[in-house]
Amino acid sequence: MTKSALKKKELGIVGTGKAGANIAYWLSRCGWKIRTVYDIVPERAQEVANAIPTGVAPNLESVFKRCDIVFITVPESEMIKVLEQIQELSNTRTRTLAHTSGVLPASILELAGLEFAKCSLHPMLSIPKLNTLQNPFRGVSFAVEGDDSGIDFAKNIVNDLDCKFWKIEPGMKPIYHAASVFATNFIYSLIAIAEELFRQAGFPEEIIPRFISSAITHSMKNYLEHGFPDGITGPLVRDDYETISIHLLALKDSDFISFYCEAMRVLADILGKRKEFEQTLEKFGNL
């Protein structure tokens, strides 16, 4: 089906959390007709509908009777329950079904029972709250899999959102999603630790974000320009075990000492310096 023909189809969104809200809004800005949105929290659905603008479906059945294409953007824990409810519907209009889970395969959509073109599209980013001024998907990579018709549909969606397309094997999704969590979620663990240590060092609250964002930005610049592991900097790279010892002494009674040691072990393994790092640790006993 051509893109112009696809865009004449009416699209529904089931689940208006961060993913659903952004997909609904930004697809509407790309010329897709968002016929209706639905959420078990009606107020949340209404807020997204007002931004588009479009209608709010009173129930799941209404979505599938009104729409040719439906995105299911609910949490993974709710997916099977929603699909079982779809299975109970009759006289549905929908012929293409998509979900945005990074873990579950497109084949799980078979639980909905009917003959749909099926695909999953997972954006590799930490999706923010709906921002109607800036497309959060621009330049982002989507991991996509599904049947042939579903993948053709997904390619049009990814292109319109100004994203990059990556076809993933269904069986690789769990490890892919774990990698996504490391890249998009665990960075906030590091930020939280860095914030607390800056506070302990006496930095004013209002300037801490500037210090952290500057450090992260320059680290990413090094990674993009020099690759990995050449972009790594710091005391372990330059064999400065005295500085590492000073860190260990400063953090010895901190809640973050274990995190520091394990993170350093990962870097030491990458750099081929595990033996030297462990020898430094031995001076401090059991950390």
N, C-alpha and C positions, 0 to 999 in steps of 0.2 A: 504494500500500500504506500502511495506517495505521501510525502510530508503534508502537502496541502490537503489531501484527503483525510489524513489523521487529525489535522487541526480542526476539521469540521466535526469530529467526534466530541462527545460530551464526557467530561472527566470528573470523577468524584474522589474525595479524600476521606478515608476512615481513620481517624486519629489526628488531632490537631495540636499535638505537642510541638516541640521545636522542629523536628524533621517535617512533619505534616504541614505545619504552618508555613515554613519557608518554601517547601516544594509547591504548595498550592499558590502562594502569592507570586513566586518568581516564574512559575510556568504561565500564570495568567498574564504576566508582563511580556512573555515570549509569544503571546498570541494563542495559547491554548485556552479552550473554553472550560472553565471550572464550573460545572453545573451545580454542584452542592458539596458541602462538607458535613461531616458527622463526628460527634465525640460523645462519650458517655457523660462528659461535663458540658452541658449545653452552653454555658457562659463562655467557655473557652472556644467552642466552635463559632459562636456568634462574633467574638472578637476578630477571628480570622476572616469570617465571611464579610464583616464590615470593611476590612482592609482591602478586599479584592475588587469590588464587592460581588457577592453571590448569595445563594440561599443556604439555609441550614436544614439538613434533613432531620425529621423527627425520630427516625429509627434506621437500622441497617437495611431493612427491606426497601425503604424508600430510595436509598442510594443506588441499589442494584436495579431498580425499576427505571430510574431516571438516566443512568450513565452507561456509556459504551465501554469506558475504561475506568478501573478503580485502583487507586493506590491504597494499600493497607500499611499504615505507618504507626502501628501500635507497638508497645514494648514486646520483646520476644516472649515474655511470660504470659502475655494475653493472646498471642497469635493463634494457638490451637483453638481456644475458646471462640474466637471470632470466626475462624474457618468452619467450625462445627455449626455455628449459627447460620452462616451463609449456605451450608449444605441443606438446611431446612427450608430455604426460600424457594419460591416457584415463580415462573413467568419473569425471569430476570432478563434484562436487556444487555447486561455486561458480557463482553467477549474477550477482553484483555484484563488480566489481573497482575498486579505488581506489588512487591513488598520491598522495604528498605532495610531489612535485617542484614547485618554483616556476618552473622553466624549461621542462620538457617538457610537451607538451599531453596531455590525456586520450586523444587518438586514438592515441598510441603504444601504448596497451594492446591495440590491435588485433593487435599482433604476437604476443599470447598465443594467437591463433587461434580461440578458442571464442566463442560468442555471450554476451557479458557486458554488463550495464549498466555504463557506464564513467564515472568522474569523477576529477578531481584536486582536492585540497584543500590549499592551502599557507597555513600560519599566518604572519602577518607579525610574527615575533618571533625573537629569538635563543634557541632552545630550550635550556633548562638540562638538567643531569642530572636523572634521575627524583627528584622530590620528592613523597613520599606525603602531605605535610601541606598543600600549597598547590597549587591548580590553576593551572599556568602559562598556560593558555589563556584564563582568564576575562577578558572584555573585549577580547580580541585580535580583529583582523579576519582572516578567511580569504578568500583569493582562490580562487574555485571556477569550474570549467568542466567540460563533459562533455555526454553525451546527456541527454535529458529525464529518463529514469528515474534516471540517475546523479546528476543535480542534485537531484532530489527526495530521494534518499537523503542527499546531502551536507547539505541544509538541516536535516534531522533531527539529523545529527551536530553541526553547528555550533551549533544551538539548545541541544542537550543539554550541550555544553561551555561554555555561557554566553558564546558568542562572537558576532561580527558577521559577516554574510554579504555578500560582494561578488562578483558575477558578472563575470568577466573574459573578454575575447576571447582565444582561444588564441594568435593572432599577436602579442598584446601582452605575453605572458608574459616574454620575454627582457628587455625594457626595464623591466618591472615588477620582475623579480628583481634587476636591476642597482640599481634604486632601493632595494630592500630591503637590499642589501649596503651601500649608502651609509648607510642609517639604522640598521642593526643590527650591522654589522661594523666599519665604518670609525671608529665612535666609539671603538673600542678602540685604533686607531692614535693618535687624539688623546690618549687617556688615557695611553698608553705614553710619548708625548712629554712630556706635562704632568708625569708622575711623574719622569722624568729631569731635567727643568728644575727642579722643586721640590727634588730632591736636590742639584743643583748650587748651588741657592740656600741650602742648609744646613738644610732642613726635616727633622726626625726622620721616619724611615720610617713610624712608627706613626700619624702624623697626616696624612700625605699623602693617603690615601684620603678622609678627612673633608673636606679642602679641595676636592678634585676633585669629589666627589659633591655637595657644597653648590653649587659653581659650575654643574654640569650641571643640577641640580634647579631652580635659580633661572632658568637660561636656558630650560628647558622651560616653566616657569611663565610667563615673559614671552611665549614663543611661543604658548601656549594662550590667554593673556588678551588679547594685543595683535596676534597674527597675524604675518604676514611680509610686508614686512621691518620693520614697526614694532617688533617685539620685539628687534631687534638692538641691542646696546649696544657700547661700546668706542671707542677713539680715532678710528677711521675715521668713525664716525657723527658725532662732534663736531668733525671737521676738525682733530684734534690730531696734526698730522704731525710735530711735535717728539717726541712720545712714540713714534710709529712709528719715527722715526730712532734713538731710543735703543734700541729693540728690535733694529733692524737691526744696530746697532753691537755690542750684547751677543751677538747670534747669529751674527755674521759668520763666525766660525771653527767654528760648530757644524754637526753633521750635519743639523740641522733647518731651516737657513736657507732652503733651496729650498721646503720644505713651507710655511713661514711666508709666503714671497712669493707662492706660488701660491694659498694660501688667501685671502690679502689681495686678490689680483687678482679672485677670485670675488666677494668681498664688495664690492670697488670697482665691479665691473661692475653688481652688483645695485643699488648705491646711486647709480650715475651719477657715480662719482668716480675712474674709471680714470686719467684724465689727471693728476689731482693726485697719485695714488699713484705713477705712473710717474715723475713729476718728482722725488718724494722718493727713489725708487730710484736715479735718475741720480747723485745725490750720492755714492753708494757704489760706482760703477762696475759691473762684472759680478758679480752675486751669483748 
